[in-house]
Amino acid sequence: MNVKDEATGALTNWALEMGAPSGLQRLGWTRNTLQPGDVVTVEGTRARHGSKLANARNVFKDGKKLGAGASEGQGN
């Protein structure tokens, strides 16, 4: 996903790890849940080595919690 820096407007690309497709489906995800250009908020844990990689715990779109199916925080 691309993250816009609020101060500079620069875009940075981040990779997010989420749960298995079957777990996401159980949470209600479909192939159309997110579309290019959708604005989302992601809660998660950043990789220890400081790269632009994170384990997504929750994804929010239009104020609705979608979950992320990752082992961290699953079911919360």
C-alpha positions in Angstrom: 0.0 0.0 0.0 1.1 3.6 -0.5 1.3 5.8 2.6 1.2 9.5 2.2 3.4 11.6 4.5 1.2 14.3 5.9 4.0 16.8 6.2 5.7 16.4 2.8 3.1 14.7 0.7 5.6 12.1 -0.3 4.4 8.5 -0.9 6.1 5.5 0.6 5.2 2.0 -0.4 4.6 -0.5 2.5 4.2 -4.3 2.4 1.6 -5.7 4.8 1.4 -9.3 5.9 -2.1 -10.6 6.6 -3.7 -13.9 7.3 -4.4 -16.7 4.9 -7.1 -16.2 2.3 -9.4 -18.7 4.0 -9.1 -16.7 7.3 -9.8 -13.5 5.5 -12.9 -15.0 3.9 -14.1 -16.1 7.4 -13.8 -12.4 8.4 -16.0 -11.4 5.4 -13.3 -10.4 2.9 -13.9 -10.9 -0.8 -11.8 -10.1 -3.8 -13.7 -6.8 -4.1 -13.3 -5.7 -0.4 -10.6 -3.3 -1.3 -10.1 -1.5 -4.6 -7.1 0.6 -5.8 -7.5 4.1 -4.4 -9.5 3.1 -1.3 -8.4 5.0 1.8 -7.8 2.6 4.7 -6.3 2.7 8.2 -4.1 -0.2 9.3 -3.1 -1.2 12.8 -0.2 -3.5 13.1 3.4 -4.2 14.1 6.3 -2.9 12.1 9.1 -5.3 11.3 12.0 -5.1 13.7 14.6 -4.4 11.1 13.0 -1.0 10.2 11.9 -1.8 6.7 8.6 -0.8 5.3 7.0 -4.1 6.3 4.3 -4.7 8.9 2.1 -7.4 10.2 -1.4 -6.0 9.8 -3.6 -6.6 12.9 -6.7 -4.7 11.8 -7.8 -2.9 8.6 -10.4 -0.2 8.7 -12.3 1.2 5.7 -15.0 3.8 6.0 -14.9 3.4 9.8 -15.7 -0.3 9.6 -13.2 -2.8 11.1 -12.4 -5.5 8.6 -9.8 -7.4 10.6 -6.7 -8.8 8.9 -6.7 -12.5 9.8 -3.1 -12.3 11.0 -2.0 -14.4 14.0 -1.4 -11.3 16.0 -4.7 -10.0 17.4 -6.8 -12.5 15.6 -10.4 -12.3 16.7 -10.0 -9.0 18.4 
